[in-house]
Amino acid sequence: MPPPRNAARRASPPSRSEHARAPPFRFPAIGATLALVALSAAAALAQTARRIAIAPVLSQIDADSAQTVVWFYNHSHAPWQAEARLYRWQQHDNQDLLEPASDVALSPRLIDIPAGGRQLLRLRLGPVPASRENAYRLVVEERATPGDTALLRYSAPVFVQPERPATTPPLAARLAGDDARPVLLIHNAGNRHARIADLTFFDAQGRHHPIADSLAGYVLAGQSRQWRLLGVADAFRDGHFVARIDSQPERRLDLGD
């Protein structure tokens, strides 16, 4: 049986940094922490992106903490202005859903950083989740000024831990879809997110076939994500998948029913 072909890479590469309307935003599940919205020249946008930095790129807030902070750094020679919004992040049918968050306060919402300067953004929490982690996306959109040819849009994950978060999320993997178009479905039965990177399939002969290099995506607490596999389903039954979960070394993901 021929080995499966390598899966295509994600359209949005991972990077150091990723208004509201109803119904909530729906788009294919994302893993990148920086989304760049090009209004014209992509080269100009990439140049601007290198001059703006965010730290941390992922915020994880303990249950006993009341707030967290995010720093923005402007390494350019011109002022930088943006607007910050926070969205509740959920997953359904392999899509990320973003809805305006009402339980976390942002201050300030309007960001104005002089050339070579920095600015602090505070996130103040509401009630601590009792049993399951709350997930959010901090979205910061550059404000247009005369002469702009490209605008930045940062989207950074924010996680508020429950009182007793699991050390390692329990993950279950199985094949789904049909025989001709299989997908790998990973379910997270834990109470905190799983960050999945370097997702790879090893066939029965020990040959590896990358599914998603670097950051493959997040599986939120109690949710499922899936990845398209190039090949027929039978090609993936005699083998196993591996991935790096959070900051841990590679972990084997055996297929269940």
N, C-alpha and C positions, 0 to 999 in steps of 0.2 A: 504494500500500500504506500503510495508516494506521500512524503511528509507534507504538512500544510505549508502554503506559501506565507511568507512574512506579511504581517498585517501592515496596512498603510499607517503612517504616522498621523498623529492628531493635527488638525488644521491650525490650532492655536498653540504655539510652543510655550513651555513654561518660562517664566521670567521672574525677576525679583519683585515686580509689582503688578497685579491683575487689576424721571421723576416718576414719579409714581403714577400708575394708572390702574384701572380695574378692567378686566380681570388681571391677576398678577402676570408679570413677565414670564414667558415660557421660551426656553431655548435649549439646545442639546447640552447635556451635563458638561460642566466645565471644570478644569483643573488648574488652568493657568491663573496666576495671581496678577497679571497685568493684561488688560485688554486695550488695544490701541485703536482708536476710531479715526481713520484717515479721512480727512475732508478734501485733501488734494494729494500733494506729493508725499509718497511714503518715505522717501529719504529725509525730508525735512522733519517728519514725525519721529523717525528713529533718532535723529540728532537731538531733538528736544527731550525724548525719553531718557537719554543718557545723562541729561543734566538735572533731572528731578529724581529724588530717591525717597523711599518710604521705609521706616523702621519702627516696629518689626513688620515683616511682610505677612505674618500670621500672628494673631493675638489669641492667646488662650488664657482665660480668666478663671482663677480658682473660685470656689464657692464662698470662701471667707474673705474675698476681696470685693470692695465696693465699686472700684473703677479701674480703668487702665488708660494708658496714653499711647498715642502714635505720633511720631515725629515726621515732618516733611522737610526735606532739604532742597534748596534751590542752588544748584551749582552753576547756573547760567549767569550771563551778564545783564539780564533784564528781569524786571519783576515778574512774578508768576501768581496768577489768581485762579481760584477754583472754588467749587461748592461741594460740600460733603453731605451725603445722605446715608442712612443705615437701613438695610432691608432684612427682614426675616427670611431665612434661607431654608427651603424644604425641597425634597426630591419626590417626584412621582412620574411613573411611566418613563423612566430614564431621562427625565428632564429636570432642570433646576428651576424652581419657582421662587421668585422674589416678590415680597409684599412689604410695604412700608412698615417699619418697626415702631411700635408705640411704647415699648417697655424699656428702652435704652435711650438716654439723652446724649446728644452730641454738642460739644462746645469748643470752638465756634463752628458754625456751619459754613461761614464764608472764610475762605483762606486767602491771605494776601501776604506773600513772602517777597521781601526785597531781594535784589540780586545778591547772591552769595549768602543769603540768610536762611533761617529755619523757622518753623512754627510748630507749636504743640497743639494736638487735637485730643481732647478728653472724651472718654466714653463713660458715662455714669449708668450703673446698672439698676434695674428694677428688682423684683423678687427673684431670688435664686431658684433655679429649677430643682425640684425635689428628687426626681428619679432619673431624668434623661437630659442630656446636654442640649442647650439651645444653640442653634447655629445662625449666624448672620453674615451678611456681606457689606463691608464698608466700601461704598462707591464714591469716588471723588472725581468730578468732571471739571476739566479746565474751562474757564469762562472765556468766551471769545472776545477778542479785542480787534480794533481795526488793523487790517493787514495780515491777520492770522491765515495761514495756509493749512495748518494741521492742529488738531486738538488731542489732548491726552484724556484717557478715562481709566483710572485705577480701580480695581476691584479686589479687595483683600479680605480673606476669611477671618471671622471673629467667632470664637467658641466660648460659651459660658458653661463651665463645668458643673455637674450635679454634685451633691454632697458626697457621694461615694462613687467616683468614676472608676470604670474598669481599667486595669493596668494595660491589658492587651485586648482589643476588641475581638470577640468571637466571630469569625467569618466562615461562611459556608459557600462553596463554589459548585456550580453545576452547569451542564450544557443546556441551552434553551434554543428556541427558534426551530427551524426545520432542518432536515438532513443536508439540504443543499446550501442553506444560509444559516449556519449555526452561530450562536453568540455565547460568550462566557458570561454567566450571571453570578455576581457575588452579592450575598446578603449579609448585612451587619446586624447581628442580633444583640449587640451590646448597647450600652447607654452613653457611648461617646463615639465620635467620628473615627474613621480609618482613612489615613492618607496613603494611597497606593502608588508606588513608583516602580519602574523597571519591570513591568509585567511581561513574563516570558513563558513560553511553552517548551518543555523538554519531551521529545518523543521517546519511544521504546529503545532506540539506539543511542540515547543520550545526546542527540543533537538539539541545539537550542534554536528557537524561532521567536524573535521579539514580537510582542503584541503591541506594546506601548513603551517607548523609551522614556527615561526620566519620569516626570510626573504624569501618571496615568489618570489621576482624578481622585475625588473624595467619595467615600460611601458614608453618608450621615447615619447617625444612630437610628436603628430600626428600619433602615431603608435598603434598597438594592440598586446596583448599577450594572450595566452590561457593556461588553466590548465585542465588536464584530470580529469574527474569525474568518480568515480567507482559506477556504478548503471545505471538504465535506466533513460532516460530524464524526464519522468513523475514524478519521485521521487523528482525532483528539482523544479518543477513548483509551488508547494504550499509551499513556504518558501522564505527565502531571504539569501543573503550573507553579511558578514561583513568583514572588514579588517582595519588595521591601515595604513593610508596613510601618508607617510613621518614621521614626529614626532608627528602627531596629534592623538587624541584618536580614538577609533573604529568608523568607518563610515559604514553606511548601504548602500549596493549596490543592489538596486531593479532591477529585470530583465525587460528589454525592449523588443521591437520586433526585 
